[in-house]
Amino acid sequence: MKKLWEILKKIYSAETGSAGWCKITVTAIAGIIGGAALLSYVVDPFYRYREPFFYNKVYYEIYLTAPALVRDADFDLFMLGTSMARNFFLSDIDEAFGCKSLKFAASGGTMRDLKKFFDEAVEAKQDSLKRVIFSLDIYPMNKPHAQYEEYDFMYEDGIRQEYRYLFSRKTYSSMIYLIKRKMRPKRIRKHQADPNRMFATEYKGKPYGLQEVIKDAYYNQAVHHTQTPYNKAAYEMNLHTQLLPMFDKHPQIRFTVYLPPYHIYTYCQSEEFGEADMLIRQRSEVMKALLKRPNVTLHDFQADPSYVCDHGIFSDVQHFNNAAARRVLADLVSGRRQIRSEKEVELNEQALRKLIAENMPQYYRHMQEFRRK
């Protein structure tokens, strides 16, 4: 910094013919950087420097706002998951577990993303973090990379990271979004500013039911979209370098891990695409590994027909509403669907395979009926 100051003094005190252009160039660069810094301070879209003051804090970009949210929040229970954890409201979590909670629901999140969020929470709370609720999907276990590796700089400090933030295209596109949102608020997005519904997608009038499930399943079938293709190498890497170290390195934290209920058509589509067998084997292997961790309580809702065959609670083939989320919380507290032995894991695997076989004819019939419409 001292050398830079000396260089600047020489430029501005020089009397050579090129000194004027040097002064103009340096002044222009300083103006651009200063303007970017001022704009980022006034409309700081990811709360890196300050809390918003002319608009509400909006819970919409989990990957970019996570560092600031976990730093500023008061919590002793951390709920972590992919989009399957979206519609859990903080008030329901607090009431169920008697704690002050923070929830990160990362749509499309990979195991590397979830591990990153977990590490941020541990670093922020240190020894005061005693409880973690983890919504564990098998699908992220098969993803080899983080979802947004290009935004890793948000989790680091230093001049280079500040520069990347000030001149990131994402920073400015998000500024525009927040300004437009302030000027022309939309009813459908009001829930984004509600801290109780942090990263939720449920809003008044959101459609749920069989027709929504069939429509989503048909689209997935038409484009051959699978939630995540089976990837053995990625699964092994995530299991041993991302998932299990979370529990082994933090024996002081009590983990409640549950496999969230998908609509049965999720696994029906995996069966249609020839991937269900290995995905089901993976979930059994993961559960057996978790049973060996003394700080883990494990629950499995994916073979429970009261959830997975209840069309009314789903908005697509995976995502359930807040009413179902409250049921899950009650079941976690009561111990319902808790897995205590490898034998129970195997029985649940058999039950899930049976549910898939029973629902495949109905699944194909619904796809054919929707195609004829």
C-alpha positions in Angstrom: 0.0 0.0 0.0 2.9 2.4 0.8 4.6 1.7 -2.5 1.3 2.3 -4.4 0.9 5.6 -2.6 4.4 6.6 -3.6 3.7 5.7 -7.3 0.5 7.7 -7.3 2.3 10.8 -5.9 5.0 10.6 -8.6 2.3 10.4 -11.3 0.4 13.4 -10.1 3.6 15.5 -9.5 5.2 14.6 -12.8 5.6 17.4 -15.4 6.3 15.3 -18.5 4.1 15.4 -21.6 2.5 12.0 -20.8 1.7 13.0 -17.2 -1.7 14.4 -18.1 -2.8 11.1 -19.7 -1.5 9.2 -16.7 -3.5 11.4 -14.4 -6.6 11.0 -16.5 -6.2 7.2 -16.6 -5.5 6.8 -12.9 -8.4 9.1 -12.0 -10.7 7.2 -14.3 -9.7 3.8 -12.9 -10.1 5.2 -9.3 -13.5 6.6 -10.2 -14.7 3.3 -11.7 -13.5 1.3 -8.6 -14.9 3.9 -6.2 -18.2 4.0 -8.1 -18.5 0.3 -8.0 -17.7 0.2 -4.3 -20.3 2.9 -3.6 -23.0 1.2 -5.6 -22.2 -2.2 -4.0 -22.5 -0.6 -0.6 -25.8 1.1 -1.3 -27.4 -1.9 -3.1 -25.4 -4.8 -1.6 -27.3 -7.7 -3.2 -25.7 -10.4 -1.1 -25.3 -8.5 2.2 -21.5 -8.8 2.1 -20.9 -5.4 3.6 -24.1 -4.3 5.2 -27.8 -5.1 5.9 -30.2 -3.6 3.3 -31.8 -0.3 4.3 -34.2 0.7 1.5 -35.5 -2.8 0.7 -36.2 -5.9 2.7 -33.7 -8.7 3.0 -34.6 -11.2 0.4 -34.0 -14.9 0.8 -33.4 -16.0 -2.8 -29.8 -16.6 -3.7 -28.6 -19.2 -1.1 -25.2 -19.8 -2.7 -24.2 -16.1 -2.6 -26.0 -14.9 0.5 -25.1 -17.9 2.8 -21.9 -16.4 4.2 -23.6 -13.2 5.4 -26.7 -15.0 6.6 -24.9 -17.5 8.7 -22.6 -14.8 10.1 -25.5 -12.5 11.2 -28.1 -15.0 12.3 -28.8 -16.0 15.9 -29.3 -19.8 16.0 -28.4 -23.0 17.8 -30.1 -25.4 15.4 -29.1 -25.6 11.8 -31.3 -27.2 9.2 -29.6 -28.2 6.0 -30.8 -29.7 2.7 -31.5 -29.3 -0.9 -34.8 -28.0 -2.3 -36.4 -30.8 -0.4 -36.0 -28.7 2.7 -37.6 -25.6 1.1 -41.0 -25.6 2.7 -40.0 -26.0 6.4 -40.8 -22.8 8.2 -38.5 -21.6 10.9 -41.4 -21.2 13.4 -42.3 -24.8 12.9 -38.7 -26.0 13.4 -38.3 -23.9 16.5 -41.6 -25.2 18.0 -40.8 -28.8 17.2 -37.2 -28.9 18.7 -37.4 -26.0 21.2 -34.4 -24.3 19.5 -33.7 -21.1 17.6 -33.2 -22.3 14.0 -31.6 -21.3 10.7 -32.4 -23.1 7.5 -30.4 -23.4 4.3 -32.3 -25.1 1.5 -30.1 -25.2 -1.6 -32.1 -25.9 -4.8 -29.9 -28.2 -7.0 -27.4 -28.4 -4.2 -24.6 -31.0 -4.4 -22.9 -32.6 -1.4 -20.0 -30.2 -1.8 -22.4 -27.3 -1.5 -24.1 -28.8 1.5 -20.7 -29.5 3.2 -19.6 -25.9 2.5 -22.8 -24.5 4.1 -22.3 -26.8 7.1 -18.7 -25.7 7.5 -19.8 -22.1 7.4 -22.4 -22.7 10.2 -19.8 -24.5 12.4 -17.3 -21.8 11.9 -19.8 -19.1 12.7 -21.3 -20.7 15.9 -18.3 -22.7 17.1 -19.2 -24.7 20.2 -22.7 -23.2 20.5 -24.0 -25.3 17.6 -25.3 -28.4 19.2 -28.0 -29.7 16.8 -28.2 -30.2 13.0 -31.2 -31.4 11.0 -30.0 -32.8 7.7 -32.4 -33.6 4.8 -30.3 -36.1 2.9 -31.0 -36.8 -0.8 -29.3 -39.6 -2.7 -29.3 -37.5 -5.9 -26.7 -34.9 -4.7 -24.4 -37.8 -3.8 -24.1 -38.6 -7.5 -23.1 -35.1 -8.5 -19.3 -34.7 -8.9 -19.0 -30.9 -8.6 -20.3 -28.0 -6.6 -23.2 -26.2 -8.1 -21.7 -22.7 -8.3 -17.9 -23.1 -8.0 -17.4 -19.8 -9.7 -18.8 -18.1 -6.5 -16.4 -19.7 -4.1 -14.9 -16.2 -3.6 -17.9 -15.3 -1.5 -16.6 -17.6 1.1 -13.2 -16.1 1.3 -11.6 -12.8 2.4 -9.0 -10.7 0.7 -8.5 -7.9 -1.9 -8.8 -10.2 -4.8 -12.2 -11.5 -3.5 -13.5 -8.0 -2.9 -12.5 -7.0 -6.5 -14.3 -10.1 -7.9 -17.4 -9.1 -5.9 -17.4 -5.5 -7.0 -17.1 -6.5 -10.7 -19.1 -9.7 -10.8 -21.8 -9.8 -13.5 -24.0 -11.7 -10.9 -23.6 -8.8 -8.4 -25.0 -6.3 -10.9 -27.8 -8.5 -12.3 -28.9 -9.1 -8.7 -28.8 -5.4 -8.0 -31.2 -4.8 -10.9 -33.5 -7.6 -9.7 -33.7 -6.1 -6.2 -34.4 -2.6 -7.5 -37.1 -3.8 -9.9 -38.5 -5.9 -7.1 -38.7 -2.8 -4.8 -40.3 -0.7 -7.6 -42.8 -3.3 -8.8 -43.4 -5.9 -6.1 -45.2 -9.1 -7.2 -47.5 -10.9 -4.9 -46.1 -14.3 -5.9 -42.6 -13.2 -4.5 -43.7 -11.6 -1.3 -42.7 -14.8 0.6 -39.1 -14.3 -0.4 -38.8 -11.4 2.1 -40.3 -13.4 5.0 -37.5 -14.7 7.2 -39.8 -17.3 8.7 -40.2 -18.8 5.1 -36.5 -18.6 4.4 -35.8 -20.1 0.9 -39.3 -21.5 0.8 -41.3 -21.7 -2.5 -44.8 -22.1 -1.0 -47.1 -19.1 -1.5 -50.8 -18.5 -1.4 -52.5 -20.2 -4.3 -49.6 -22.4 -5.3 -51.1 -25.5 -7.0 -50.6 -28.9 -5.5 -52.1 -32.3 -6.4 -52.1 -35.2 -8.8 -52.4 -33.1 -12.0 -49.3 -31.1 -11.0 -47.4 -34.3 -10.3 -48.4 -35.9 -13.6 -47.6 -32.7 -15.6 -44.1 -32.6 -14.1 -43.6 -36.4 -14.6 -44.7 -36.1 -18.2 -42.3 -33.3 -18.9 -39.4 -35.2 -17.3 -40.3 -38.3 -19.4 -40.5 -36.2 -22.6 -37.0 -34.7 -22.3 -35.7 -37.8 -20.5 -34.8 -35.7 -17.5 -33.7 -37.7 -14.5 -33.1 -35.9 -11.1 -29.5 -37.0 -11.2 -28.0 -39.9 -13.2 -26.3 -42.6 -11.3 -22.6 -41.8 -11.0 -20.6 -44.4 -8.9 -17.3 -42.5 -8.8 -19.0 -39.3 -7.7 -21.1 -41.2 -5.1 -18.0 -42.8 -3.6 -16.1 -39.5 -3.5 -19.0 -37.7 -1.8 -19.7 -40.4 0.7 -16.1 -40.6 2.0 -14.8 -37.0 1.5 -18.0 -34.9 2.1 -20.8 -36.7 3.9 -19.2 -38.9 6.5 -16.6 -36.4 7.7 -19.4 -34.1 8.7 -20.4 -36.5 11.4 -17.0 -38.0 12.3 -15.2 -34.6 12.8 -18.0 -33.1 15.0 -18.9 -35.7 17.6 -20.3 -33.0 19.8 -23.1 -32.2 17.4 -26.3 -34.2 17.5 -27.4 -34.9 13.9 -31.0 -35.8 13.0 -30.7 -37.2 9.4 -33.8 -38.1 7.4 -34.3 -39.2 3.8 -37.1 -36.9 2.6 -40.3 -38.3 0.9 -40.4 -37.9 -2.9 -43.6 -38.7 -4.7 -43.5 -42.3 -5.8 -43.4 -41.2 -9.4 -39.8 -40.0 -8.8 -38.7 -43.5 -8.3 -41.0 -44.8 -11.0 -39.2 -42.5 -13.5 -35.9 -43.7 -12.2 -37.1 -47.2 -12.8 -38.2 -46.3 -16.3 -34.8 -44.8 -17.0 -33.0 -47.9 -15.7 -31.5 -46.1 -12.6 -33.7 -47.0 -9.7 -31.9 -50.2 -8.7 -28.5 -48.6 -8.1 -30.0 -45.5 -6.5 -31.9 -47.7 -4.0 -28.8 -49.7 -3.3 -26.9 -46.4 -2.6 -29.5 -45.2 -0.1 -29.3 -48.5 1.8 -25.5 -48.3 1.9 -25.6 -44.7 3.1 -28.1 -45.5 5.9 -26.0 -48.5 7.0 -22.9 -46.2 7.2 -24.9 -43.6 9.2 -26.1 -46.2 11.7 -22.4 -46.6 12.8 -22.2 -43.0 13.8 -23.2 -42.6 17.5 -24.1 -38.9 17.0 -26.7 -39.6 14.3 -30.4 -40.3 14.6 -31.7 -41.7 11.3 -35.2 -41.6 9.7 -36.5 -42.8 6.3 -39.7 -41.4 4.8 -39.1 -42.6 1.2 -40.8 -46.0 1.7 -43.8 -44.5 3.7 -46.9 -44.6 1.5 -48.7 -42.1 3.7 -46.3 -39.5 2.3 -45.1 -40.8 -1.1 -48.5 -41.8 -2.4 -50.3 -38.7 -1.1 -50.8 -36.7 -4.3 -52.2 -33.7 -2.6 -49.0 -32.7 -0.8 -46.8 -32.4 -3.9 -46.4 -29.6 -6.4 -44.3 -31.9 -8.7 -42.7 -35.3 -8.5 -40.5 -34.3 -5.5 -41.4 -31.2 -3.6 -44.0 -31.3 -0.8 -45.9 -28.5 1.0 -45.5 -27.0 4.4 -48.3 -29.2 5.9 -46.2 -32.3 5.0 -43.1 -30.5 6.3 -44.8 -30.1 9.7 -45.7 -33.8 9.7 -42.1 -34.7 9.0 -41.0 -32.5 12.0 -43.6 -34.2 14.2 -42.4 -37.6 13.1 -38.7 -36.7 13.7 -39.6 -35.7 17.3 -41.7 -38.7 18.0 -39.3 -41.2 16.5 -41.7 -42.4 13.8 -39.9 -44.0 10.8 -36.6 -44.0 12.8 -34.1 -46.6 11.5 -32.2 -48.4 14.2 -30.7 -51.5 12.5 -29.4 -52.7 9.2 -32.4 -55.2 9.1 -34.8 -52.2 9.1 -32.8 -50.7 6.3 -33.2 -53.8 4.2 -36.9 -54.0 5.0 -37.4 -50.4 3.9 -35.5 -51.2 0.7 -37.9 -54.1 0.0 -40.9 -51.9 0.8 -39.7 -49.2 -1.6 -39.2 -51.7 -4.4 -42.7 -53.1 -3.8 -44.2 -49.6 -3.9 -42.5 -48.9 -7.2 -43.7 -52.1 -8.7 -47.2 -51.5 -7.6 -47.3 -47.9 -9.0 -45.6 -48.5 -12.3 -48.8 -49.5 -14.2 -50.6 -46.4 -12.8 -47.6 -44.2 -13.7 -47.6 -45.4 -17.3 -51.4 -45.0 -17.6 -51.2 -41.4 -16.3 -48.4 -40.6 -18.8 -50.5 -42.0 -21.7 -53.6 -40.1 -20.6 -51.7 -36.8 -20.3 -50.1 -37.4 -23.8 -53.6 -37.7 -25.3 -54.8 -34.4 -23.9 
